[in-house]
């Protein structure tokens, strides 16, 4: 009994001397310290640059920034400029069609490839290859393809259909659709790969159960598969939206904003104001309005997405 009591006392002493686990904040401390410069740089560059842009949008800065306050004069001038109004309408038109068609085409291609077809790797490479090109290259390629002399119109007319007309880049009414074709050609492949990854994550038992129950494939996609892929669609929408807002290179390469100002977009207006017109204040005001539009879209979405998930 004495030996047992002594053993228990020794074991208790050992258990009380077990070292405590480090506080969670100090785990992997040096790796966190190594990240500090990168995080600080990103925060300063992003938030600092954003604040700097907003502040100087209320000044009369010309070639160089200067703190000459003019209030809302730059914004008043901005919204009374025809080129800016046209650019907003063009971006809305391009954005709506680009978002819908990119999602639909990307999902349809992914669903077809998910059927384990032959030469899947080859088709996937072909569809994804345009994304590896820059928008400048894409714009130039499609400028040649849509050229009325030696592009699609010229080829079809050489085959005997002399009345055929397809010249979107020189028609102010449909020039944005010419840009849309090039944008879809480049961006659809990436969305297809994202959708395909989401489809490959679906359990095969779902498909087996739907076939046993006699549910058509299209109804399985609509009622089961697509709702399960909600996070994938959200990721795709964010990527597509960011590309739409930054639309610039494609316009410069294909049309340079023409004919006239019929294909102007906000990003091109900003660049033209800041570097072409040497009016930094106007460019900053346009940039701030682009930021505000993004915030108006993203903040309600974030509240619905993360707020609803937290309540759930």
C-alpha positions in Angstrom: 0.0 0.0 0.0 2.8 2.4 0.9 4.5 1.7 -2.5 1.2 2.2 -4.3 0.6 5.5 -2.5 4.2 6.6 -3.3 3.7 5.7 -7.0 0.5 7.7 -7.2 2.1 10.7 -5.6 5.0 10.5 -8.1 2.6 10.2 -11.0 0.6 13.2 -9.7 3.8 15.2 -9.4 4.8 14.4 -13.0 1.3 15.3 -14.3 1.5 18.7 -12.6 4.9 19.4 -14.0 3.7 18.8 -17.7 4.6 22.0 -19.7 1.7 24.1 -20.8 0.8 24.5 -24.5 1.9 27.8 -26.0 -0.8 30.4 -26.5 -2.4 30.1 -30.0 -1.3 33.6 -31.0 2.4 32.7 -30.5 2.3 29.4 -32.4 4.6 29.4 -35.5 5.7 32.9 -34.3 8.6 33.3 -36.7 6.6 32.3 -39.8 4.0 35.0 -38.8 6.8 37.5 -38.3 8.2 36.7 -41.8 4.7 37.6 -43.2 4.6 41.0 -41.6 6.5 42.9 -44.4 4.4 41.4 -47.1 1.1 42.1 -45.3 2.2 45.7 -44.5 3.2 46.3 -48.1 -0.1 45.0 -49.4 -2.1 47.0 -46.8 -0.2 50.2 -47.4 -0.2 49.9 -51.2 -4.0 49.0 -51.4 -5.5 51.1 -48.7 -3.0 53.9 -48.9 -3.4 54.1 -52.7 -7.2 54.0 -52.4 -7.3 56.8 -49.8 -4.8 58.8 -51.8 -6.9 58.5 -55.0 -10.2 59.4 -53.2 -8.6 62.5 -51.6 -7.1 63.8 -54.7 -10.4 63.3 -56.7 -11.6 66.4 -54.8 -8.8 68.5 -56.1 -8.0 70.3 -59.4 -4.8 68.2 -60.0 -3.6 68.4 -63.5 -0.3 67.0 -64.7 0.9 66.7 -61.1 -1.1 66.1 -57.9 -1.8 69.1 -55.8 -4.0 69.8 -52.8 -6.2 72.5 -54.5 -9.6 71.6 -53.2 -12.5 72.1 -55.6 -15.1 69.9 -53.8 -17.4 67.9 -56.1 -16.5 69.8 -59.3 -14.6 66.9 -60.8 -17.6 64.6 -60.2 -20.0 67.1 -61.6 -17.9 67.4 -64.7 -17.5 63.6 -64.9 -21.3 63.0 -65.0 -21.8 65.7 -67.5 -19.3 64.2 -69.9 -20.8 62.2 -72.8 -17.8 59.9 -73.1 -18.2 58.8 -69.5 -21.9 58.2 -69.8 -21.3 56.1 -73.0 -18.6 54.1 -71.2 -20.8 53.3 -68.3 -23.6 52.0 -70.7 -21.1 50.0 -72.7 -19.6 48.4 -69.6 -23.1 47.5 -68.3 -24.1 46.0 -71.7 -20.8 44.1 -72.1 -20.9 43.0 -68.4 -24.4 41.6 -68.5 -23.8 39.5 -71.7 -20.3 38.5 -70.7 -21.4 37.3 -67.2 -24.3 35.2 -68.5 -22.7 33.7 -71.6 -19.4 32.9 -69.9 -21.2 31.1 -67.1 -23.5 29.2 -69.4 -20.9 28.3 -72.1 -18.3 27.4 -69.4 -20.8 25.1 -67.6 -22.0 23.4 -70.7 -18.5 22.7 -71.9 -17.6 21.4 -68.5 -20.7 19.1 -68.4 -19.7 17.7 -71.8 -16.2 17.0 -70.8 -17.4 15.5 -67.5 -18.9 12.7 -69.6 -15.5 11.1 -69.9 -15.3 11.7 -73.6 -12.3 10.6 -75.7 -9.4 13.0 -76.1 -10.7 15.0 -73.1 -7.2 16.3 -72.3 -6.8 17.6 -75.9 -10.2 19.4 -75.8 -9.4 20.9 -72.4 -6.1 22.2 -73.6 -7.7 23.7 -76.7 -10.4 25.5 -74.7 -8.0 26.7 -72.1 -5.3 27.9 -74.4 -6.8 31.3 -75.2 -6.6 32.2 -71.5 -2.8 32.0 -71.7 -2.8 34.9 -74.2 -2.8 38.5 -73.2 -5.8 40.7 -74.0 -3.6 42.7 -76.4 -2.9 39.5 -78.5 -6.5 38.4 -78.3 -7.7 41.9 -79.4 -5.3 41.9 -82.4 -6.2 38.4 -83.5 -9.9 39.1 -83.4 -9.4 42.5 -85.1 -8.0 40.5 -88.1 -10.7 37.8 -87.9 -13.5 40.5 -87.9 -11.8 42.6 -90.6 -14.3 43.1 -93.4 -11.6 42.7 -96.1 -9.8 39.5 -95.2 -11.8 38.3 -92.1 -15.0 36.4 -91.9 -16.9 38.7 -94.2 -14.2 38.5 -96.9 -14.0 34.7 -96.7 -17.8 34.2 -96.9 -18.1 36.6 -99.8 -15.2 34.9 -101.7 -17.3 31.7 -101.5 -20.1 33.3 -103.5 -22.3 35.0 -100.8 -21.5 38.5 -102.0 -24.3 40.1 -100.0 -23.1 38.7 -96.7 -22.2 41.4 -94.1 -20.4 40.9 -90.8 -18.5 44.0 -89.8 -19.2 44.5 -86.0 -16.0 46.5 -85.2 -17.0 49.3 -87.6 -20.7 49.4 -86.7 -21.4 51.7 -83.6 -24.6 49.8 -82.8 -23.0 46.4 -82.4 -19.3 47.1 -81.8 -19.6 45.9 -78.1 -20.7 42.5 -79.4 -17.5 42.3 -81.5 -15.6 42.9 -78.3 -17.8 40.4 -76.5 -16.9 37.6 -78.9 -13.2 38.1 -78.2 -13.8 38.3 -74.5 -15.8 35.1 -74.5 -13.2 33.3 -76.6 -10.5 34.1 -74.1 -12.3 33.8 -70.7 -14.6 30.8 -71.2 -11.9 28.2 -71.0 -10.9 29.2 -67.4 -14.5 29.1 -66.2 -14.9 25.7 -67.9 -12.0 24.3 -65.9 -13.4 25.7 -62.7 -16.8 24.2 -63.4 -15.2 20.9 -64.4 -13.3 20.7 -61.1 -16.6 21.3 -59.3 -18.4 18.6 -61.3 -15.6 16.1 -60.6 -16.2 16.7 -56.9 -19.8 15.5 -57.1 -20.3 12.0 -55.7 -21.0 9.4 -58.4 -23.7 7.9 -56.2 -25.9 11.0 -56.9 -25.8 10.2 -60.6 -26.5 6.5 -59.9 -29.5 7.4 -57.7 -30.9 9.8 -60.3 -30.6 7.1 -63.1 -32.3 4.5 -60.8 -35.2 7.0 -60.1 -35.4 7.8 -63.8 -34.7 11.5 -63.4 -33.5 13.1 -66.7 -30.0 14.4 -66.8 -31.0 18.1 -67.3 -33.3 18.0 -64.3 -30.5 16.4 -62.2 -28.2 19.3 -63.2 -30.8 22.0 -62.5 -32.3 20.6 -59.2 -29.3 18.8 -57.6 -25.9 19.5 -59.2 -26.0 23.2 -59.7 -27.2 24.0 -56.2 -24.4 21.8 -54.8 -21.9 23.8 -56.9 -22.9 27.1 -55.4 -19.4 28.0 -54.1 -18.0 27.2 -57.5 -20.4 29.5 -59.2 -19.6 32.3 -56.7 -15.9 31.9 -57.4 -16.6 32.1 -61.2 -18.8 35.2 -60.8 -16.1 37.0 -58.8 -13.5 36.2 -61.4 -15.7 37.2 -64.3 -16.8 40.5 -62.6 -13.3 41.5 -61.9 -12.3 41.0 -65.5 -15.3 43.0 -66.7 -14.5 46.0 -64.5 -10.9 46.0 -65.6 -11.8 45.8 -69.3 -9.2 48.0 -71.1 -6.6 46.1 -73.1 -9.1 44.4 -75.3 -10.8 47.7 -76.3 -7.5 49.4 -77.0 -6.3 46.5 -79.2 -9.5 46.0 -81.1 -11.1 49.4 -81.5 -9.3 52.1 -79.5 -12.7 53.2 -78.3 -14.1 53.6 -81.8 -15.9 54.1 -84.0 -16.1 57.5 -82.5 -16.7 56.9 -78.8 -19.1 53.9 -79.3 -16.8 51.4 -77.5 -15.4 53.5 -74.7 -15.2 51.9 -71.3 -14.5 53.4 -67.8 -10.9 52.0 -67.5 -10.0 53.6 -70.8 -11.6 56.9 -69.7 -9.5 56.9 -66.6 -6.2 56.2 -68.5 -7.1 58.8 -71.1 -7.9 61.4 -68.5 -4.8 60.8 -66.4 -2.2 60.4 -69.1 -3.7 61.6 -72.3 -5.6 64.6 -71.0 -3.1 65.3 -68.1 -6.0 65.7 -65.8 -5.3 63.6 -62.7 -8.3 65.0 -60.7 -10.7 63.8 -63.4 -9.0 60.4 -63.6 -9.1 60.0 -59.9 -12.8 60.9 -59.8 -13.6 58.3 -62.5 -11.5 55.7 -60.5 -13.4 56.5 -57.3 -16.7 56.0 -59.1 -15.5 52.6 -60.3 -14.5 51.7 -56.8 -17.9 52.8 -55.5 -19.7 50.7 -58.0 -17.7 47.7 -56.9 -18.4 48.3 -53.3 -22.2 48.7 -54.0 -22.2 45.3 -55.6 -19.8 43.4 -53.3 -21.0 44.7 -49.8 -24.6 43.5 -50.1 -23.4 40.2 -51.6 -20.9 39.7 -48.7 -23.6 40.5 -46.1 -26.0 38.1 -47.7 -23.4 35.4 -48.2 -21.5 35.4 -44.9 -24.2 36.9 -42.7 -26.7 34.2 -43.8 -24.1 31.5 -43.3 -23.4 32.8 -39.8 -27.1 32.8 -38.9 -27.5 29.3 -40.3 
